[in-house]
Amino acid sequence: MTIYFYAYSDNRKGLESVRRSAALAKELQKEFEVYFMTTEFRSATYAKRVLGVKKAVGIEDFRNSANIAPRGSVLIYDSQEHNETIHQEMIEYFKTFFRITYNPNDKPKKGEYLISPYPLGENCIESILVDMEFFKPSKKEIERTLFFGDSDYERELEKFAPAIADLNFSLLEGFYFFVDVEEKVKNYFVEVYPSEEYIEVIKSSKLLLTTSLQTALEATASGDKVLFLDNKGKEKKILENIGIKILDFFSPLKIKQELDQIQPPDPSLLITKNVEKTAKIVKELIKSET
């Protein structure tokens, strides 16, 4: 049996959906054939080379998934591209349809299963999708890391970096960064790490400063101290539930105040709702419908 995935990615939204979906795909590919689809070719290649998915392809538009996945297949879907009509069509097209969402206001529709960190009722699998690799013990050799996110279309990092230059951060580059970013900001950081070293850098960091919800969760699993920067009103209830410190604006003074007193957030909720348990439930549901 083949399980199909579709995860949204682009140079504005980044790889949030790809990272969390890939965590589940890795677990399921231990038993099933997994075909992992992303919006574009580059992110599909990244999913294979860095995130550990065996088979991935870029399809440009989620509606093209029907060209790969035959009617009656299993699809695990992580995107907000759909409208109500297309959503219903997908539920009807796929025999078993799972949708990943971190929006606490979402509810499962008839005919679908929802994978969410929140207790949303019947046909909901409570889960926080973090690659089990992040839970493994690791040496903490990098004092402070900034991961500004996978995308910075407005080039905000170039304005932010000088303001924290005296705080001795290293920078983990984003996957969709413009090619000239490193040259423009490298003098403000102790070290600059390429996006291909994402997993190793997160695991090796003692403290992480980030705008990425998914990365904040992964850093928590790794035992890092975590500060989350939010200047765009992102959904962050799950971070609050775990106890991750949230700074609502880019304030170097506030960051300095938090650096010396911040403690690692509690990973127990991540363990309780981990991706291994999610994969087990997904497998049982799939098998019950075949």
C-alpha positions in Angstrom: 0.0 0.0 0.0 1.1 3.6 -0.8 0.4 6.5 1.5 0.5 9.9 -0.2 1.4 13.1 1.5 1.0 16.7 0.3 2.7 19.5 2.2 2.7 23.2 1.2 5.9 25.2 0.7 7.0 28.4 -0.9 9.4 31.4 -0.4 6.9 33.3 1.8 5.4 30.5 4.0 8.6 28.5 4.3 8.8 24.8 5.2 6.7 24.6 8.3 4.2 22.1 6.8 7.0 20.2 5.1 9.0 19.7 8.3 6.1 18.4 10.4 4.6 16.3 7.6 8.0 14.7 6.9 8.3 13.7 10.5 5.1 11.6 10.1 6.1 10.4 6.7 9.4 9.0 8.1 7.5 7.0 10.7 5.0 5.6 8.2 7.7 4.7 5.5 9.0 2.1 8.0 6.0 0.0 7.0 4.4 1.5 3.9 5.5 3.0 0.7 5.3 6.8 1.1 5.0 9.2 -1.8 5.7 12.7 -0.5 4.4 15.6 -2.6 5.4 19.3 -2.0 4.5 22.5 -3.9 7.8 22.8 -5.7 10.8 20.8 -6.7 13.4 22.4 -4.3 11.4 21.6 -1.2 10.9 18.0 -2.4 14.6 17.6 -2.8 15.2 19.1 0.7 12.7 16.6 2.2 14.7 13.8 0.7 18.3 15.0 1.4 17.8 16.6 4.8 14.5 15.4 6.3 14.9 11.8 5.5 11.9 11.2 3.3 12.6 8.4 0.8 10.5 9.4 -2.2 9.4 13.1 -2.8 8.4 15.2 -5.8 7.3 18.8 -6.4 3.9 19.1 -8.1 3.4 22.9 -8.3 -0.3 22.8 -7.3 -2.0 20.5 -4.8 -4.8 19.8 -7.4 -2.1 17.9 -9.3 -2.0 15.3 -6.6 -4.8 13.5 -8.5 -2.3 12.9 -11.3 -0.2 10.9 -9.0 -2.5 9.5 -6.4 -5.4 7.4 -7.8 -9.0 7.7 -6.6 -9.5 5.7 -3.4 -5.9 6.3 -2.1 -4.8 7.5 1.3 -3.8 11.1 1.5 -2.2 13.1 4.4 -2.7 16.7 3.6 -1.0 19.7 5.2 -2.0 23.0 3.5 -4.4 25.9 3.6 -4.7 26.3 -0.2 -8.1 24.7 -0.5 -11.5 26.3 -0.5 -14.6 24.6 0.8 -15.6 23.1 -2.5 -12.2 21.6 -3.2 -11.9 20.4 0.4 -15.1 18.4 0.0 -13.9 17.1 -3.4 -10.7 15.8 -1.9 -12.5 14.1 0.9 -14.7 12.3 -1.7 -11.8 11.5 -4.0 -9.5 9.9 -1.4 -10.7 6.8 0.5 -9.0 7.9 3.7 -8.2 11.6 4.1 -6.1 13.0 6.9 -5.6 16.8 7.3 -2.9 18.3 9.5 -3.7 21.6 11.1 -2.3 23.6 14.1 -5.3 26.0 14.1 -7.3 25.4 17.3 -10.4 26.7 15.6 -10.5 23.9 13.0 -12.9 21.0 13.3 -12.9 17.8 11.4 -15.3 17.6 8.5 -17.4 14.5 7.8 -15.2 12.0 6.0 -11.8 13.2 7.2 -9.5 12.7 10.1 -7.8 15.8 11.7 -4.3 15.6 13.0 -3.9 18.5 15.5 -2.3 19.4 18.9 -5.7 20.2 20.3 -8.6 18.0 21.5 -11.0 18.8 18.7 -13.5 16.0 19.2 -14.4 12.9 17.2 -12.1 11.9 14.3 -9.3 14.0 15.7 -5.8 12.6 16.4 -4.1 14.7 19.1 -0.5 15.1 17.9 2.5 17.4 17.9 4.6 16.3 14.8 8.2 16.5 15.7 10.8 14.2 14.1 11.9 11.7 16.8 15.5 12.5 15.9 15.2 15.7 17.9 14.5 13.7 21.1 17.8 11.9 21.0 20.6 13.1 23.3 23.1 15.4 21.7 26.1 17.5 22.6 25.3 21.2 23.1 28.2 22.9 21.4 26.6 26.1 20.0 25.9 28.7 22.7 23.2 30.7 20.9 21.5 30.3 17.5 19.2 32.5 15.6 16.9 30.7 13.1 15.0 33.6 11.5 12.8 31.2 9.6 13.1 29.5 6.2 11.9 32.6 4.3 12.6 36.3 4.7 10.9 37.8 1.7 10.8 41.3 3.3 14.5 41.0 4.1 13.9 41.9 7.8 17.0 39.9 9.0 19.2 42.6 7.4 17.7 45.2 9.8 17.5 42.9 12.8 21.0 41.4 12.7 22.9 44.6 13.6 20.7 45.1 16.7 21.7 41.8 18.2 25.4 41.8 17.0 26.7 42.1 20.6 24.7 39.1 21.8 27.0 36.5 20.2 24.5 34.5 18.2 25.3 32.1 15.4 22.9 32.1 12.4 21.2 29.1 10.8 20.3 30.2 7.3 16.8 29.8 6.0 16.1 27.5 3.0 14.5 30.3 0.9 17.0 33.1 1.8 18.1 35.4 -1.0 21.6 34.4 -2.2 23.3 37.6 -0.9 22.0 37.5 2.6 24.9 35.7 4.2 27.4 38.2 2.8 25.3 41.1 4.2 24.8 39.8 7.7 27.7 37.4 8.4 29.7 40.0 10.3 27.0 40.2 13.0 27.2 36.5 13.9 29.7 34.2 15.5 29.1 31.6 12.8 26.8 31.1 9.8 25.5 27.6 9.2 23.8 26.5 5.9 20.2 25.3 5.8 21.4 21.8 5.0 22.8 21.5 8.5 19.4 22.4 10.0 18.9 19.2 12.2 22.4 19.1 13.5 22.4 22.8 14.4 19.1 22.7 16.2 20.2 19.7 18.2 23.6 21.2 19.0 22.3 24.6 20.3 22.0 25.5 23.9 19.6 28.4 23.2 17.5 29.1 20.1 15.9 32.3 19.0 13.4 31.8 16.2 10.3 33.0 14.3 9.4 29.5 13.3 6.7 27.6 15.3 7.9 24.2 14.1 11.5 24.9 14.9 10.6 26.1 18.4 8.9 22.8 19.0 11.9 20.8 17.6 14.3 22.8 19.8 12.1 22.1 22.8 12.3 18.4 22.0 16.1 18.8 21.8 16.3 20.3 25.3 17.2 23.8 24.1 16.3 27.0 25.8 13.8 28.7 23.4 12.7 32.2 22.6 10.0 32.7 20.0 9.8 36.0 18.1 6.4 36.9 16.8 5.8 40.0 14.8 3.1 38.7 12.4 0.4 37.4 14.7 1.1 33.8 14.0 -0.9 31.0 15.7 1.0 30.3 18.9 -1.4 28.6 21.3 0.6 25.4 21.2 3.8 27.3 22.2 2.0 28.8 25.1 0.7 25.4 26.2 4.3 24.1 26.3 5.7 27.1 28.1 7.9 28.6 25.4 8.7 32.2 26.0 7.1 34.5 23.4 8.3 37.9 22.5 5.7 39.8 20.6 8.1 42.2 18.8 11.7 42.4 17.7 13.1 44.1 20.8 16.9 43.6 21.3 16.5 45.0 24.9 13.8 42.4 25.7 15.9 39.6 24.2 18.9 40.7 26.3 16.7 40.6 29.4 15.4 37.1 28.7 18.8 35.5 27.7 20.1 35.1 31.2 16.9 33.9 32.9 15.3 31.8 30.2 14.9 28.1 31.1 14.3 25.1 28.7 10.5 24.6 28.2 8.9 21.4 29.3 8.9 18.7 26.5 6.5 16.4 28.3 3.6 17.4 26.1 5.7 16.7 23.0 6.5 13.2 24.3 2.8 12.5 25.2 1.7 13.5 21.7 4.7 12.3 19.7 4.8 11.3 16.1 5.5 7.6 16.8 2.1 7.4 18.6 0.5 9.4 15.8 1.8 7.0 13.2 0.5 4.0 15.1 -3.0 5.5 15.2 -2.8 6.4 11.5 -1.8 2.9 10.6 -4.6 1.4 12.6 -7.2 3.7 10.9 -5.9 2.9 7.5 -5.9 -0.8 8.1 -9.5 -0.7 9.5 -10.7 0.8 6.2 -9.0 -1.6 3.9 
